[in-house]
Amino acid sequence: MKKILFPTDFSKTANNAFIYALEMAKFIDAELIVLHVYDLPPVSYEGYPTYVADVYESIELSNFENFKDQVPLLREIAEQHNLDSISMSHVLEQGDLISVMKRLVKEEKIDLIVMGTSGATGLKELFLGSNAGTVIEKIPIISLTVPNKAKFDKIKKIGLTTRYSRKDKIALKQVLEFAKQINAKVKCLYVRTFDSNIKQTVIDKWKKDFKNEPVEFFIIASEDVKGSIADFLSQKDIDLLAMLSYKHNFFENLFGKSLIKTFAFENDVPILALHED
């Protein structure tokens, strides 16, 4: 059975993303591992080691009690959405979130990470240094990041940006495999700028190679790559946007201030981040 890792802080944003995690688990017949990680703050009380130990014990007990209270609430969310049959386990750990996730991904052979991000600030932080952004950068498996404004409906259309490179072709194959599992179609977008050097023969070869797959190819001539992506999401009613996470700060370059302004801080499309081999 496949496995999905869902890190949560039990916030409304996380609970919203939890619905996506449940639906993904249903689609791909996966076990859902719910993870809550807390860290112990530095406490210095020189000469009173017993006091420090008591503080840490109190913090750990508080986190355990909170975890114990929150688990039934997650079960209720699953029941409300008729997803209580999903195989689900819960993990509470102390430590650094990214380090814990890296270890669990390896030990549990995780196939997909699903996590939430908050609003406009969350969209910016997603690509500019938040936990979600760090997960995309540091943990090389597919990650689905869900803005808190996203409301789950059936995923019918998956957008994919491309530059018609070899790596993009591998990414399209990944997305098609994912799309078939959830009975979705893929809309592949290439923004042709003035200095674009992709030959038509390459594009035609892609269309030929994928002619029997549930994918359509779109080309938009524009110098505004970021704005064109935003318009594409709206015009094609894209439910989920897949992007290849290129190295060298690809997301930081792509999702800078201008794109956030273009989205008017109202983007509600989840991002499926793929990775280079």
N, C-alpha and C positions, 0 to 999 in steps of 0.2 A: 504494500500500500504506500502511496505517496504521502508526503508530510508537508504541512504548512506551518510556519512559525509566525505567531502573532504576538508581538510585544505590546504591552498595554500599561498605561498609567491610570486606567479606570476613569478617564475623563470622558466628557460627552463626545469629543472628537474621536477618541479611541473606540468608544462604544459604537459610533457610526461606522468606523472602519471594520469593526468586528462583524457587522452584517455582511460586508464584502468577503471577509475571511471565511465565514460560514458558507456563503454561496459558492465561493471558489472550491471549498472542500467538497461540496455536493457535486459540483460540475466534474471535478477530476477524481472523485472517489478517494479523498485524502483524509488522513488524520490531522486534526487541528491541535497544535501545541500552543497553549496560552502562556505567555511568559511575563512575569512582573519582576523587575530588577530594582532594588533599592541600594543606596550607598550609605555608608556610615560617615558622618561629618568628622573632621579632625577635632578632637577634644584634648586640650592640654590642661592638666590640673596637677602640676608637679608636686610630688610628695604624697599624692592621694590616688594610688592606682586602683584601690577598691571603688572609689567614687567614679572613676572613668569607666570601670567595668560595669558598674550599675547603670550608668548613662547608656552605654551601648546595649546592655540587656533590655533596657526600657524601650529603646528605639526599635530593636529587633522584634520585641513583643508587640509593639504598636503596629509595625508593618505586617506581622503575621495575623493579627486580629483584623486589620483592614482587608488583607488578602482573603481571609476566611469569610468575611462579610460580603465581599464583592463577587466571589465565585458563584453563589446562588443567583445574583442579579444577572450575570452573564448567561446562566442557564435559562433564566426567564426570557431574556432577549431571544435566545435560540427557539424557545417554545412559541413565543409570539409570532415568529416568522416561519413556524412549522419546520424548523431545522434542528430540532432537539435529537434527531436520530444520528447526527454527525458525531463520529468518534472524536472525543475531546479529552485532553489531559491538561493539567495545570502545573506550572513550575514557578516557584518563588525562590529567588536567589539574591544574595548580597554581592555587590561588586560593581564593576564598570559595565554599562549596558552593551557597548560594542564588543568588548572582550567576551562577555557571557554569550552573546549571540554568535560570535565566531565559533566558539567551542561547541555550542549546541548544533549549529549548522553542520559541523564536521561529524560530531558524535551521532546525531540523529539522522544524518543524510537528508537534510531539508531540501525540498524541491522549490519552494516559493516562500517569500516573506511578504506579509501584508501588514501595513502600518498606516496610521493616520497622521495628518498634518493640519495645523490650525489656520484657517482663514487666509487673508492677504499676507499677513506677516508669515504665516506658515508656508505659503507658496514661495515667498522670498527665501525663508530660512531653509526650505526643502533643498534648494540648490546652492545655498550660500553658507553652509556650515552647521546646520542643525543635526540632531541625531539621525533624522531620516536621510539627509544628504550624506552623512558619514557612512550610513549603512550602504547606500548606493555605491559610494566610492570604495569602501573597504571590504565589503562582503560580496564576492563575485558570483552571486546567483540572482535569478530573476526576482525583482522586488516590485510589489504593487503598492503605491503610495496614494492614499485617499484623502483629498481635502475635506474639511468638515462640512462644506456646502454640498458635497456630492450625495445624492440620494439613490440608493440602489434601485435599478430597474433591470430588466433583462438586457444583457450586453449583446447587442445585435451588430454593432459596427465598431471595429478597432482601427484607429488611424495609425499609420507608421510613416515617419519621415525617412527619406532616403537620399543618398547622394550617388546611388548606383555603383557603389564600390563592392569589392569582394566580401568585405565584412558585413555590408548592408544586406547582401544576398543571404548570408548565413542567418542574419537577424530576421529576415523575412521568413525563412524556413521555420525558425523558432516560433514566430508569431502565428504562422499558419497552423503549426502543430497545436498551439494553445487555442487558436480560434476554432479548430475542428472539435476540440473537446467540449467547447461551450456553444457550438453551433452558431458561430458568428462569422461575419464577413470582414475582410481587410480592405481598407482604403489606403493606398500607398501614395504619398505625396512627395514630389520633387519640386523645389522652388528654383527656377532657372534664373540666375542673376546675369548681369552683363558679362561677367568674367567666367561664367560656367563653361566647362570644356568637355562635357559629356556628349559623346557622339550619338546620333540617332540610332546607329546600328547597335549600340550597347542597349539602349532602351528597348528596341525591337527584339533583341535577343532575350531580355528579361520577360517580355510579354509572351514570347514563344515558350520559354522554359516553364512558365507558370500558367499556361493557358487553360489547364484543367483544374486549377486551384480556385478557391473562393476569394479572389483578389482582383481589384480594379486599380489602374494606375492613373494618376492625375499629375499634370504639369502646370504650374503657375509661373508665368514670367513676371518677376518682381525683384526690386532691389531691397524690399522690406521683407526679409525672410521671416522674422519673428511675427510681424503682423499678418503675413500670409498664412502662417500656421494657425494663428488665432481665428482668422476668418474661416479657414478650412474646417476647424472644429465645429464652428457654429453652423456653417452652411450645410455640412454633410451629417449633422446630428451625431457626431462621434461620441460614443459612450466611454471610450478608454483610448488613451494615446500611448502608443509604444514608441520608445526611442532607444537608440543604441548609446550606451554610456561610454563615449570615447574617452580615452585618457587625455591628459593635459588640460584638465579643467573644462571639459566640454560643456557640462551643465552650467558652470559659472559663466562661460562665455555666451552661451545661448540664452540663459534665463537671467539676464541682467535687468537693470532698472527699466529699460525701454519695453521689454516684453511684459513686465509686471504692470506697467502703465497701460499697455495695450489691452491687457486683460481687465483693466480697471479694478484690479484686486477682487474680481468676482469669479475667477475660474473655478469650475466645479467638475472638471474632467480628471479622473484618476490617471496617474502616470504609471505605465509598466516599463520599468527600467531594465534593459537588456545589457549584457556585457560582452566586450570583445573576448575572443579566445586568447 
